[in-house]
Amino acid sequence: MEAFGQSIQKEAPAETEAETEHRTANEIALHQLKMAAYGIQTFSPEVQGHKFGVPELPIPRDMNHKTRYDPLITQCTKLLMRNGKLAKAQRVRQNLDNERRNRVTDSDSQ
């Protein structure tokens, strides 16, 4: 009988290296699920499951991945803004950029 808070770990089936090399990704995932059922940690989160690895903690304050525009463009856009209407200022800036691009391409074609 199992005591409260204790779990019984079953014996995991043995596997040879030759069997590991010739399996598909689906078979590997199923094997990992079986190992998890036996109570065995199947992979290291530092190696598998993260495309770019686990970030170092604590995360620095200056690490911001949500910057869309150059800081100078953002500052100019905010200078165009009136009454807190940032979306409208961004549209105006985009229209100015498009107009500038059109003038440059028109002068190049002549």
Order of alpha helices (4+ residues) and beta strands (2+ residues): alpha-alpha-alpha-alpha
